[in-house]
Amino acid sequence: MSRLRLGVIGAGAWGRNHVRTAAGLAEAELAAVCDTDAQVRERLVRQYPTAYVTADVADLLGRVDAVVIASPAATHTRFALQCVEAGKPCLVEKPFALSMRDAEAVARVAAERRVPVLAGHLLIFHPAVERLRALVQGGELGRIYYLYGLRVNLGQVRADENALWSFGPHDVSVALYLLGEAPVRVAAHGKSYLQPKVEDVVFLTMEFGSGVLAHVQLSWLDPHKERKLTVVGATKMVVFDDMEAREKLRIYDKGVERPPDYGSYGEALSVREGDIFIPKIPNVEPLAAEVSHFIRVARGTESPRASAEDGVRVVRVLEAATRSLTTGGAPVQL
Ligand SMILES: NC(=O)c1ccc[n+]([C@@H]2O[C@H](COP(=O)([O-])OP(=O)(O)OC[C@H]3O[C@@H](n4cnc5c(N)ncnc54)[C@H](O)[C@@H]3O)[C@@H](O)[C@H]2O)c1
């Protein structure tokens, strides 16, 4: 089978990882890269002499079979629509779009034209998240009570999207993926300290129909770098710490139990402190897994794990959270 010709739009801080990944895959070739920055193009020409480098998206589209869109968020919808019009499958980096209107427009046109469009929900390709989903969906944790995530660090401060739109797609997509449902109510508090109207810190709460409560703390103005998710179930609890080099997942066999013969008296609750299990997680780079999956989708041999509709579902939460932010944290029904 011939190698799929892959194009990348936007080769900045993150897009360069897509370029590197595409160039290293056996099943695809890095055919073209588009970036409007002349210095970026010069670097690309030096590093990838066989790739076609251009500042024009239409020019790129004529030379590739599928496209990764890793340009700034505000350009995602325009380029996704352009790819679909040209019949080229595309992987749209997060955030999928900056409004529901845009997200739905892309999903609608993609469905009409039958061109696969993927949402860049990278973390669902993380082997620890895959394991966590198997634990949640397989019932090993018992009924899920609540979960909370921490995604904080110092910088990169963005001007065109706040901490909610920059970091939120990761945690929202993971929550929806783990639980297999979308929230029914969201609320968000946040503050802009460094730039007017660009929240540096956001506290997002999501409530699900099943009763699960999820809370996420997002900030690029924090002394710590934390990438952590805790899931509390009735029989077991799990911590996913992506800052850990090896032991990324810890399963705590802990819980609080109520003997069946003691109705509802609090005194009858007994704490169970069991073992801590650290499963071996395969050492797979999520980005390589995501791009390989995208190639199989573009070839028609797999269906999207994160489709345009999944992108819409996440943008719906972010847009509702934005409404909540602007009203001082009032809950917004979905
Ligand atoms: N999945 C992840 O973990 C992850 C991580 C970081 C960033 N991202 C996302 O990737 C996207 C890019 O982020 P970044 O940090 O690389 O930003 P960046 O500003 O460093 O890079 C953007 C690049 O796009 C180029 N560009 C701008 N307008 C363009 C246009 N019209 N046509 C072609 N190229 C254009 C710029 O010259 C720049 O090189 C954002 O949507 C961001 O949210 C995803």
Ligand as a Chemical Component Dictionary entry (heavy atoms), coordinates in Angstrom:
data_LIG
# 
_chem_comp.id                   LIG 
_chem_comp.type                 NON-POLYMER 
_chem_comp.pdbx_formal_charge   0 
_chem_comp.three_letter_code    LIG 
# 
loop_
_chem_comp_atom.comp_id 
_chem_comp_atom.atom_id 
_chem_comp_atom.alt_atom_id 
_chem_comp_atom.type_symbol 
_chem_comp_atom.charge 
_chem_comp_atom.model_Cartn_x 
_chem_comp_atom.model_Cartn_y 
_chem_comp_atom.model_Cartn_z 
_chem_comp_atom.pdbx_ordinal 
LIG N1  N1  N 0  -3.039 18.653 21.715 1  
LIG C1  C1  C 0  -2.225 19.311 22.512 2  
LIG O1  O1  O 0  -1.734 18.781 23.518 3  
LIG C2  C2  C 0  -1.852 20.726 22.175 4  
LIG C3  C3  C 0  -0.794 21.326 22.854 5  
LIG C4  C4  C 0  -0.472 22.635 22.528 6  
LIG C5  C5  C 0  -1.222 23.318 21.578 7  
LIG N2  N2  N 1  -2.256 22.701 20.943 8  
LIG C6  C6  C 0  -3.065 23.419 19.959 9  
LIG O2  O2  O 0  -2.352 23.526 18.730 10 
LIG C7  C7  C 0  -2.666 24.760 18.082 11 
LIG C8  C8  C 0  -1.382 25.540 17.833 12 
LIG O3  O3  O 0  -0.803 25.866 19.082 13 
LIG P1  P1  P 0  0.729  26.305 19.206 14 
LIG O4  O4  O 0  1.046  26.343 20.631 15 
LIG O5  O5  O -1 1.569  25.504 18.285 16 
LIG O6  O6  O 0  0.637  27.824 18.641 17 
LIG P2  P2  P 0  1.819  28.648 17.977 18 
LIG O7  O7  O 0  1.330  30.064 17.951 19 
LIG O8  O8  O 0  3.123  28.330 18.611 20 
LIG O9  O9  O 0  1.894  28.097 16.476 21 
LIG C9  C9  C 0  0.927  28.371 15.493 22 
LIG C10 C10 C 0  1.631  28.295 14.138 23 
LIG O10 O10 O 0  0.634  28.509 13.129 24 
LIG C11 C11 C 0  1.135  29.436 12.185 25 
LIG N3  N3  N 0  0.001  30.122 11.581 26 
LIG C12 C12 C 0  -0.725 31.155 12.069 27 
LIG N4  N4  N 0  -1.695 31.498 11.209 28 
LIG C13 C13 C 0  -1.571 30.653 10.155 29 
LIG C14 C14 C 0  -2.287 30.535 8.937  30 
LIG N5  N5  N 0  -3.325 31.331 8.644  31 
LIG N6  N6  N 0  -1.900 29.577 8.064  32 
LIG C15 C15 C 0  -0.850 28.764 8.347  33 
LIG N7  N7  N 0  -0.127 28.859 9.492  34 
LIG C16 C16 C 0  -0.490 29.783 10.376 35 
LIG C17 C17 C 0  2.026  30.374 12.984 36 
LIG O11 O11 O 0  2.973  31.029 12.140 37 
LIG C18 C18 C 0  2.684  29.407 13.959 38 
LIG O12 O12 O 0  3.883  28.873 13.446 39 
LIG C19 C19 C 0  -3.657 25.473 19.022 40 
LIG O13 O13 O 0  -4.961 25.201 18.610 41 
LIG C20 C20 C 0  -3.382 24.846 20.366 42 
LIG O14 O14 O 0  -4.479 24.894 21.247 43 
LIG C21 C21 C 0  -2.564 21.409 21.213 44 
# 
loop_
_chem_comp_bond.comp_id 
_chem_comp_bond.atom_id_1 
_chem_comp_bond.atom_id_2 
_chem_comp_bond.value_order 
_chem_comp_bond.pdbx_ordinal 
LIG N1  C1  SING 1  
LIG C1  O1  DOUB 2  
LIG C1  C2  SING 3  
LIG C2  C3  SING 4  
LIG C2  C21 DOUB 5  
LIG C3  C4  DOUB 6  
LIG C4  C5  SING 7  
LIG C5  N2  DOUB 8  
LIG N2  C6  SING 9  
LIG N2  C21 SING 10 
LIG C6  O2  SING 11 
LIG C6  C20 SING 12 
LIG O2  C7  SING 13 
LIG C7  C8  SING 14 
LIG C7  C19 SING 15 
LIG C8  O3  SING 16 
LIG O3  P1  SING 17 
LIG P1  O4  DOUB 18 
LIG P1  O5  SING 19 
LIG P1  O6  SING 20 
LIG O6  P2  SING 21 
LIG P2  O7  DOUB 22 
LIG P2  O8  SING 23 
LIG P2  O9  SING 24 
LIG O9  C9  SING 25 
LIG C9  C10 SING 26 
LIG C10 O10 SING 27 
LIG C10 C18 SING 28 
LIG O10 C11 SING 29 
LIG C11 N3  SING 30 
LIG C11 C17 SING 31 
LIG N3  C12 SING 32 
LIG N3  C16 SING 33 
LIG C12 N4  DOUB 34 
LIG N4  C13 SING 35 
LIG C13 C14 SING 36 
LIG C13 C16 DOUB 37 
LIG C14 N5  SING 38 
LIG C14 N6  DOUB 39 
LIG N6  C15 SING 40 
LIG C15 N7  DOUB 41 
LIG N7  C16 SING 42 
LIG C17 O11 SING 43 
LIG C17 C18 SING 44 
LIG C18 O12 SING 45 
LIG C19 O13 SING 46 
LIG C19 C20 SING 47 
LIG C20 O14 SING 48 
# 
